[in-house]
Amino acid sequence: MANTMFDVVRSAPLPNVDDLLELQREQVQHDEQFHKEIVRLSAAERIKHIVLHLAKYHCHLQLNWGDEAARNRVITDSLIMCLSGLSMLNRHVADTWAQLTDEDIALLDRASSGKDDVAFNRAYAKFLVSGAAAAEKLDHIESHDYRGAFVLCFSGVSNLCHTYLKNTVNLNPSLTVRERLLEVKKKSIFFGN
């Protein structure tokens, strides 16, 4: 049986939190080089694009939880999108994790402590709805703490995904993200040029 990216990543040492800022830098560079159509969107459109990605990934997880390889890939993609969102908001992912409430931490601990899809998907939804509601309110120009809502969304989902990859399926989140970004880069006609 051929090794998948996840088989290779399992054997790597687990990352430290300091690596997260470097991951954010790499993700920003990735977007600037390989997703120019997205980085050229207005700030509001780009944030909505990220939230829509997360909504798509959440649905995919609900429908395909039993496929471990697909699940791990979608959880990695969710983490990547959250890194993009937090970078756009000029927030270091580790700093946002430190600002999560005790209630949020308890929810995240329950959701990422095993392979319980219900707990995971409920936690994902809890944070996703913060971003989705803010994106919708932005269209109506309603009075709302948009920035805080988007930070909560990206912070909660990124923490959930990082912890799940690291603790539940024993993958190195940093290496998993880097390998996934490389897979996406290789699809570009400009890769390696």
C-alpha positions as CSV (number, residue, x, y, z in Angstrom):
1,M,0.0,0.0,0.0
2,A,1.4,3.4,-1.0
3,N,2.2,5.9,1.7
4,T,-0.2,8.9,1.9
5,M,1.0,12.3,3.1
6,F,-0.5,11.4,6.5
7,D,1.5,8.2,6.8
8,V,4.7,10.3,6.3
9,V,3.7,13.1,8.6
10,R,2.8,10.7,11.5
11,S,6.5,9.9,12.0
12,A,7.6,13.5,12.3
13,P,8.1,15.2,15.7
14,L,5.2,17.2,16.9
15,P,5.6,21.0,16.5
16,N,5.9,23.7,19.1
17,V,3.6,26.7,19.2
18,D,6.3,29.0,17.9
19,D,6.1,27.3,14.6
20,L,2.6,28.6,14.1
21,L,3.7,32.1,13.2
22,E,6.0,30.7,10.6
23,L,3.1,28.6,9.3
24,Q,1.1,31.8,8.9
25,R,3.9,33.4,7.0
26,E,4.2,30.4,4.7
27,Q,0.4,30.4,4.1
28,V,0.4,34.1,3.3
29,Q,3.2,33.6,0.8
30,H,1.3,30.6,-0.7
31,D,-1.9,32.7,-1.2
32,E,0.1,35.6,-2.7
33,Q,1.8,33.3,-5.2
34,F,-0.9,30.7,-6.0
35,H,-4.2,32.4,-5.2
36,K,-3.9,35.9,-6.6
37,E,-7.5,36.0,-7.5
38,I,-8.4,35.7,-3.9
39,V,-5.8,38.1,-2.4
40,R,-7.1,40.8,-4.8
41,L,-10.6,40.6,-3.4
42,S,-11.8,43.3,-1.0
43,A,-11.3,42.6,2.7
44,A,-15.0,41.8,3.2
45,E,-15.1,39.5,0.1
46,R,-12.0,37.7,1.2
47,I,-13.3,37.1,4.7
48,K,-16.6,35.8,3.3
49,H,-14.6,33.6,0.9
50,I,-12.8,32.0,3.9
51,V,-16.0,31.6,5.9
52,L,-17.6,29.9,2.9
53,H,-14.7,27.5,2.6
54,L,-15.1,26.6,6.3
55,A,-18.9,26.1,5.8
56,K,-18.1,23.8,2.8
57,Y,-15.5,21.9,4.9
58,H,-17.9,21.5,7.8
59,C,-20.6,20.0,5.6
60,H,-18.0,17.7,4.0
61,L,-17.0,16.5,7.5
62,Q,-20.6,15.9,8.4
63,L,-21.2,13.8,5.3
64,N,-17.9,11.9,5.1
65,W,-16.6,11.5,8.7
66,G,-16.0,7.8,8.2
67,D,-13.4,8.3,5.5
68,E,-10.3,9.0,7.6
69,A,-8.0,10.2,4.8
70,A,-10.7,12.6,3.5
71,R,-11.5,13.7,7.1
72,N,-7.8,14.5,7.9
73,R,-7.4,16.4,4.6
74,V,-10.5,18.5,5.2
75,I,-9.4,19.2,8.8
76,T,-6.0,20.2,7.4
77,D,-7.7,22.5,4.8
78,S,-9.8,24.0,7.6
79,L,-6.7,24.8,9.6
80,I,-5.1,26.4,6.5
81,M,-8.1,28.6,5.9
82,C,-8.1,29.7,9.5
83,L,-4.5,30.6,9.3
84,S,-5.3,32.7,6.2
85,G,-8.1,34.4,8.0
86,L,-6.1,35.2,11.1
87,S,-3.2,36.5,9.0
88,M,-5.6,38.7,7.1
89,L,-6.8,40.1,10.5
90,N,-3.1,40.5,11.6
91,R,-3.6,38.1,14.5
92,H,-1.1,35.5,15.6
93,V,-2.9,32.2,15.9
94,A,-1.3,31.3,19.3
95,D,-2.3,34.6,20.8
96,T,-6.0,34.1,19.7
97,W,-5.9,30.6,21.3
98,A,-4.8,32.2,24.6
99,Q,-7.8,34.5,24.5
100,L,-10.4,31.7,24.2
101,T,-12.8,31.5,27.2
102,D,-12.8,28.7,29.7
103,E,-16.1,27.6,28.2
104,D,-14.6,27.5,24.7
105,I,-11.6,25.6,25.9
106,A,-13.8,23.0,27.6
107,L,-15.8,22.6,24.4
108,L,-12.6,22.2,22.4
109,D,-11.2,19.6,24.8
110,R,-14.3,17.5,24.6
111,A,-14.5,17.8,20.8
112,S,-10.8,17.0,20.1
113,S,-10.3,14.3,22.7
114,G,-11.4,11.4,20.5
115,K,-12.9,10.5,17.2
116,D,-16.4,11.5,18.2
117,D,-17.8,13.2,15.1
118,V,-20.8,14.7,16.9
119,A,-18.7,16.5,19.5
120,F,-16.2,17.6,16.8
121,N,-18.9,18.9,14.4
122,R,-20.8,20.7,17.1
123,A,-17.7,22.5,18.2
124,Y,-16.8,23.3,14.6
125,A,-20.4,24.7,14.1
126,K,-20.3,26.7,17.3
127,F,-17.2,28.7,16.0
128,L,-18.3,28.7,12.3
129,V,-21.6,30.3,13.1
130,S,-19.8,33.2,14.7
131,G,-18.0,33.9,11.3
132,A,-21.1,33.2,9.2
133,A,-23.3,35.5,11.2
134,A,-20.7,38.3,11.0
135,A,-20.4,37.8,7.2
136,E,-24.2,38.0,6.8
137,K,-24.4,41.1,9.1
138,L,-21.7,42.8,7.2
139,D,-23.9,42.6,4.0
140,H,-26.6,44.4,6.0
141,I,-24.2,46.9,7.6
142,E,-25.6,45.9,11.0
143,S,-23.9,47.1,14.2
144,H,-21.7,44.1,15.1
145,D,-18.2,43.3,16.3
146,Y,-17.2,41.8,13.0
147,R,-13.5,41.6,13.8
148,G,-14.1,39.8,17.1
149,A,-16.6,37.4,15.5
150,F,-14.2,36.5,12.7
151,V,-11.3,36.1,15.1
152,L,-13.4,33.8,17.3
153,C,-14.4,31.7,14.3
154,F,-10.9,31.3,12.9
155,S,-9.4,30.9,16.4
156,G,-11.9,28.2,17.5
157,V,-11.8,26.2,14.3
158,S,-8.0,26.4,14.0
159,N,-7.6,25.3,17.6
160,L,-10.0,22.4,17.1
161,C,-8.3,21.2,13.9
162,H,-4.8,21.6,15.2
163,T,-5.6,19.7,18.4
164,Y,-7.5,17.0,16.5
165,L,-4.6,16.4,14.1
166,K,-2.0,16.4,16.9
167,N,-3.7,14.5,19.6
168,T,-6.5,12.4,18.1
169,V,-4.8,11.1,14.9
170,N,-1.2,11.8,16.0
171,L,-0.3,13.9,13.0
172,N,2.2,16.8,13.1
173,P,-0.1,19.7,12.2
174,S,2.7,21.9,10.9
175,L,4.1,19.3,8.6
176,T,0.6,18.3,7.5
177,V,-0.2,21.9,6.5
178,R,3.1,22.2,4.6
179,E,2.5,19.0,2.7
180,R,-1.0,20.0,1.8
181,L,0.1,23.4,0.6
182,L,2.7,21.7,-1.6
183,E,0.0,19.4,-3.1
184,V,-2.0,22.6,-4.0
185,K,1.1,24.3,-5.4
186,K,1.8,21.4,-7.7
187,K,-1.5,21.9,-9.4
188,S,-0.3,25.3,-10.7
189,I,1.3,25.6,-14.1
190,F,3.7,28.1,-12.4
191,F,4.9,25.6,-9.8
192,G,8.7,25.4,-9.8
193,N,9.1,28.3,-12.2
